Amino acid sequence: MYAVAPAVPVATRVVRHRGAPPTCIVATHGSGAGPSSGTTWLDPRPSGGELLWRPGLNSRHCRASLAVLDAAHARALVAAVDSAPVQAPGRSSCPMDDGSSVTAYLSHPGTAEAEVVTIELRGCQLVAAPGRSVLTTTTALRRALGPPPKGL
């Protein structure tokens, strides 16, 4: 069970040093915020990125898989995240949550910074990023992720 607080638009960037594995991240806070609605999370102009697919408890294969995103795929993913609805405040129970998720590391030209967003694949299927309000996964967002790796 989890509780979701009301939406609070906070700009946050996650910095990843070049050459570091995707799990080595440091959260930093930026000064700019998105639109006043607080629903736009990501810079709409990524140059590419990476998807780290994590298997769930009942997965046939117990290993994560990394996929590289080109600019077009990264922009489609950003558009899908930005259009996802904010999760309603309150308590929810997610009994089908097996821990499977995808974390997107979106890169931008001229910087070593990457924006990070995590999408849960089962259970309540939430979308989260450091310091930002929680969204709900949509069919369009699942399509924008592309097909999962075999065995996930």
N, C-alpha and C positions, 0 to 999 in steps of 0.2 A: 504494500500500500504506500502511496506517496501523497503529498499535498502540493498543490501548485499555487504560488502566490500570484496576485494580479500582475499584468504585463508592466514591465519597467524598461523603457528604452535606454540601454547603457551600451555605449560603443566599446568593444573589446577586440583586441587583436591578439593572436597567439603567434609568438615568434619562434621560428625553427631555424637553427643554424644550418647552413648548407652542409650536406654530407651527413647530418645526424639522422638517425632512424626516425620515422614518423612519430614514435612514442615519446621522443625527447622534446617536450614543448614547455614553454614558459609563458604564462599569461601576463599581458600588459594592458593597461587601460589607455585608450585614446581620448582625445578631447571632443571629436565630432560625433554627433548622433545622427541616426537616419531620420526619416520623416517623423512628424509629430505623432503618428499613429503607433510607432514602435514596432511595426510588423515587418519592415524591410531590414533584414539582418546583414546582408552581404554586399560587398562592392560588386556592381554588375559587370565589371570588366576584367575577370580573371584571365590570365594568360594560359592557364592549364591547372593541373593539380594531380592529386593522388587519392584513391579510394582504398581505405583499409577495411576489408571485410572481415568481421570476427564471427566465428561460428558460435552456435548456441549449445546448450547442454546436451541436446539430442542429435547433434550433427554427426554424420558418418565420419567426417575428417576433423581432427582436433588441431587445426592449424589455420592461422589467419592468411589472407591472400591480399596482395597489393596490386591495384590496377592503376595505370597512368591515364590521365584525362588530357585530351587536347583542348584547345581554347573553346571550340564550339560545344563540346560536351560539358565543359565546366560552366559555360554561360547558361546552357539549358538547365543544369542542376541549380544554379543560383536563381533563375527565374522561377523554378518550381518551389524552392525553399521560400522565396520572398512572397509567393502567393498562398502559402499554406496558412490555415487559420490558427489563431492563438488558442492554446488549450484553455478551456474554461477553468477558473479558480475552483478550488475545492478538493475533496478527497476522492481518489479512485482506487480501484483494485484491478490489478493486471495479472490474473492467474496464469495466463498463457505465455508470460514473459520468460523466455529461455536464455536471455542475455545476448542473443544475436544482434549485431549492429553493423553499421557502416559509418566510418569517420572519414569525412572529406577534408583534405588539406588543400585549399585553393591558393595558388600562387599568383603574384601580380608582378608586372614588368618593373624592373629596376629596383627591386627590394628583396631581401631575404625573408621578409615577413610572410606568413601564410594565415589566412582565415580558416578557422576550424569549425565544423558543424558535425554533430553526431545524430544519426537517424536510427532509431530502434526498429527492428524488422518484425518483431512479434509482440504480443501483449498489448499495451496501450499505444505502441508505435509513436512515441514522442520524438520530437526534433529539438535538439538543445545545442547551445553554444555557450562558452564561458561568459557569465554576466548578462545574459539576455533572457527574455521571456521564452517560455516553452511553447512550441507549436505542435500541431497534430499532423502526422504523415498523411498524405493524400495519394490517390492513385497516380496522379500526374508526377508526383515526387518519386514514387516507386519506379515509374517508367523512365524518368530522367536518370536514375541510378544505373540503368542498363541491367542486363542479366547478371544474376549472381554467379560467382565461380562454381564449378562443378563440385558437388558434395556439400555445399553450404545449406 
